[in-house]
Amino acid sequence: MKRTLRRYTRTFHFHSFNLHPSPPVSTFTTTTHHHHAATTSTSSFNKHLTSLTNNNQHLTAIYLYNQIEFNKIITPCIITLTILITSFFHLGRVSLAFSVFGKILKRGYVLDTVTLNALIKGLCVSGEVSKALEFHDELVAKGFELNEVSYGILINGLCRDGRVNAAIHLLRMIEKNCFFVKGNVVMYSTVIDCLCRNGFVNEACEFYYNEMLVNGVCPNEFTYGSLIRGLCGVGRVREGFGLLDEMVREGLYVSVYNFTVLIDGLCKKGMLVEAREVFDEMVKRGYEVNVVTCTALMGGYCSNGNVDEARELFDKVVDRGFAPDVWTCNILIHGYCKVKRLDDAMKVYNEMRHVGLVPNVVTYNSLIDSFCKSGGVSWAWEIVKTMHDRGLTPDIVTYCILLDALCKSQCLDHAILLFDQLVERGLEPDVWTYTILINGFCMNRRMGEAMNLLKEMHLKNLVPHIVTYSCLIDGLCRSGRISCAWKFLNNMHDYGPPPDNITYSIMLNALWKSQHLDHAVFLFNQMITRGLEPDVLCYTIMIDGYCKSKRIDEAMNLLKEMYLKNLVPDIATYTILFDGLFKSERISYVWQLVNVIRDSDPPPDVLNYLDALCTSEHLYNNGLASAHH
């Protein structure tokens, strides 16, 4: 303990601590000024200090203590000094908090867990969890016995510090009776919540079933809420419902939050009918549906293109007295923009303003993006002007949308000016800002400028995304610099990020177009050797290359390979193959391929393509129409 005190304390003089708040208007300042010491009790003073700290008026609390001590109106007790410790920690003054602790020791007060917990919590809140653990060890070594609250604070501190394994270790030590306390529902729930929030849902479930329940600790609403949220977050919604049933059996209260998490989980899995059934059941049971619940279900509808259902739900709950917020309206606007119904999106925007809701940057970004994608760039700039007029500053997302629109409309010089403008306005370009401009340069074969931007990213410690490198490889291929593109691809394997199917498809396509046939075959095989499974697009590019080179047998072998890997060829794949077979006069293969496709249970669009192909004059002339019938 002495070691901890030496680390933090210094000579403590309240009057040297520079405080200049307005003197608090209260009975206590009046008492201070008139020196009515007899009428002022320590307990009532402590109540007043507690009231101030509960309202985050920590400076005022310290100022008031300073006045009381200076005028010797009351003698502060350990409770008074503990409240003062809490205030100093809230102000980030760790050394002063421990100076007060030193005063407690000097005055010979008997230490209790309330004071010790205030110190442990203060260190944890200040981000000094390791020092809180050291302080704990010193206390235990000195023979102090802490309580469940103490260990709950330490476990919470470790979890907030991202040290969940250390929190689990501490809890297991508690269960081994190392500290004369037992683990409780708060400690276990804190660990489970931390595991779920960090994506370790399996570990959270194992901890729940194998340790919490085994040790006889009964879960509460918070425990179940964390597990349900974690399970739904990884798509295990049915298990989430299983825990909900468990809550009901245990007689625990199922909150709107629990239902909202499950609705959101169902929506993300595309189970909209089930999500709506849960929503309707909530209403039926008398739950007060809140804005988050409605937004979750509306978001599900909009994500699946069912924007009319989202609007119907919106109108229904508004009629029931529900007051939508900006985020609810944003979901609806984004949904309309996604299905290119800009008029409806603008209608919601105008309705927002009519009811007094103030559109935010997200609202405007959805509209700007939709206008840009529909070719109404001039309208998008009008929206930007409206933003400025209403006191809103475009963010980096706004600029990315506009940069992308300018690059795609071949206004690259305007895009460069806009990029410079965002930097001048104090915004920091991110990876996507650079990637958009790099892609613009690559599409216009201005590779020198694209490479300069890549260097600028490295200088700013921005890590290029796989999309950034794919754009550069595409630009190099378009510029005829195949060897440089190949070098980039190998560098991605060596230094990251590793290339994906899209990156390889760009390279394969360029090699076939430039007649580097053997190189394309080598790269395709190398791709598989490096552990990346080619997708339908990569196979289609290879089949196209083989067909154009009249290497039909190799093309057909790749089709068989696709079937073996359960890859479903699309219309492009089959069109290329049939075209290659006709040009190579391999008519018998055409008949065989038609039958193979029909036997493979193809999707409807492929069947329609076959029907059109088999009734065409070309196939009739080759005597295949009868095979079709």
C-alpha positions, 0 to 999 in steps of 0.5 A, a space after each residue: 500500500 505504501 508503494 501505491 501511495 508513494 507512486 501517486 501522492 504528493 503534499 496535498 493542499 486544497 488551497 493550492 488546487 486552483 478551483 474557480 467555480 461560481 460559489 454554490 448557492 446553498 445553505 452550506 455556503 450561507 453556513 460557511 459565510 456566517 460560521 454557524 458551525 453548530 447547526 451543520 452536521 457532517 452527515 447532512 454535509 455528506 448528503 449535500 456533497 453526494 448530491 453534487 457528485 451525482 449531478 457531476 458537479 465535482 468542481 463545486 463539491 471540491 470547492 465546497 469542501 475547501 471552504 468547509 475545511 478552511 473555516 473548520 466548520 465540521 470535521 470531515 469523516 471517512 465518508 466525506 473524504 471518500 466522496 472527495 476521492 470520487 470527485 478527483 477521479 472523475 476529474 482525472 486527478 489520480 494523484 490528488 485522489 490518492 493524496 486524500 487516501 493518504 490523509 485518511 491513513 494519517 488520521 487513523 480512520 478504519 478503512 472500509 470496502 466503500 473507500 477501497 472500492 472508490 480507489 479501485 474503481 477510480 483507477 479502472 475508470 482512469 484507464 489504469 487497470 493494471 495499477 488497480 490490480 497491483 493495488 488489489 494485490 497490496 491490499 490482499 497482502 496486508 490482510 484486507 478482505 474485499 467484497 463482491 463489489 470490489 471484484 465486480 469493479 476489477 472484472 468490469 475494468 479488465 473487460 473494458 480494457 479488452 482483457 477478457 481472458 484476464 477477467 475470466 482468470 480472475 473470476 476462476 480464482 474467485 471461484 477457487 475461494 482465493 479471495 473469500 468471496 463468491 462469483 455473482 451474476 454481475 461478474 459472470 454477466 460482465 464477462 459474457 457481455 464482453 465476449 459477445 461484444 467482441 465476437 466470441 459468441 461460442 466462448 460466451 455460450 460455453 462460459 455460460 453453460 460450463 461455468 456460470 450454471 455449473 457454479 450455481 449462479 442464476 442468470 438475470 435479464 442482462 445475462 440473457 440480453 447479452 447472449 441473445 444479442 451475441 447469437 443474433 449477431 452471428 445469425 444464430 437467431 433460433 438459439 436466441 429464441 431458445 434463450 428467450 423461452 428460457 427467460 419466460 420459464 425462469 419468470 424473468 422479464 422479457 424487454 422490448 430490447 430483447 424482442 428488438 434484437 431478435 427482430 433485427 436478427 430475423 431481418 438480417 437473415 431475410 426472415 421478414 415474415 417471422 420478424 413481422 410476426 414477432 413485431 405483431 405479437 409484441 403489439 398484441 401483448 401490450 408492449 410499447 414498441 419504440 423507435 429502435 424496434 420499428 427502425 429494425 423492422 423497417 431496415 429489414 424490409 428496405 434491405 430486401 427491397 420491400 420498401 412499400 412494406 416499410 412505408 406501410 409499417 411506418 404509417 401504421 405506427 405513426 397513426 398509433 401515436 408513434 413519433 418517428 425520429 431522424 434515423 427512422 426516416 433515414 431508413 425509409 429514404 435510403 430504402 427508396 433510394 436503393 430501389 431508385 424511387 427518388 420522388 418517394 425519397 424526396 417526399 419523405 424528406 419533405 415530410 420530415 421537415 414538415 413535422 419539425 425533424 431536422 435532416 442530418 448528414 446521413 439523410 443528405 448523403 443518401 439523396 446525393 448518392 441516389 441522384 448521382 447514380 441516376 445521372 442527376 449530378 446537377 441535382 446532387 450539387 443542389 442538395 449539397 448547396 441545401 446542406 450548406 444553407 442549413 448549416 450542415 458541413 458535408 463529411 468525408 462520405 459526401 465527398 466520396 460520393 461526389 468524387 465517385 460521380 465525377 470520376 465515372 462521368 469522366 470529369 477527372 479534373 473536377 474530381 481533383 479540385 474537389 479532392 484538394 478542396 476537402 483537404 483544405 477544409 480540414 477533412 482527412 481523406 480515408 482509404 476509400 477517398 484515395 481508392 475512388 480517385 486512384 480508380 478514376 486515374 486508372 480508368 483514364 490511363 493516368 497511371 503516374 498520378 494513380 501511383 503518386 496517390 498510392 505513395 501518398 497513402 503510404 506516407 500517411 500510414 493509410 493501408 490500401 484495401 484490396 480494392 485499391 490494388 485491384 483498381 491499380 492492376 486493372 489500370 496497368 492491364 488497360 495500359 498494356 503494362 501486364 508485367 507490372 500488373 503481375 508484379 503487383 499481384 505477387 506483391 499482394 501475396 507477399 505483403 498483403 492484402 492477399 488478392 481475391 477472385 476479382 483481382 485474379 479475374 482482372 489479371 486473367 482477362 487481361 492475359 487472354 486479351 493480350 494473347 498470353 494464353 500459357 501465362 493465363 493457364 499458369 496464373 489460374 493454376 497458381 491461384 488454386 495452388 495458393 489456396 484460392 478457389 476460382 469462382 464462376 467468373 474466373 472459370 468463365 474467363 478461362 472458358 472464354 479464352 479456351 474457346 477463342 483459341 479453339 481449345 474446346 476440349 480444355 474448355 469442356 473440361 473446365 465446365 466439368 470441373 465446375 460441376 464437380 465443385 458445385 459451381 453453377 455456371 451462368 448464362 454468360 458461361 453457357 453462351 460462350 461455350 455454345 458460341 465456341 462449339 458452333 465456331 469450331 463446328 463441334 455440333 455433337 457437343 452442342 447436343 450433349 451440352 443441351 442435355 447435360 444442362 437440362 439434367 443439372 436443374 439449371 436456374 430459370 434464366 438458363 432454361 429460358 436461354 436454352 428454349 430460345 437457343 433450341 428453337 433458333 434457326 441455327 439449331 434447326 439447320 443442324 438437325 437438333 430441333 428434334 432433340 429438343 422436342 
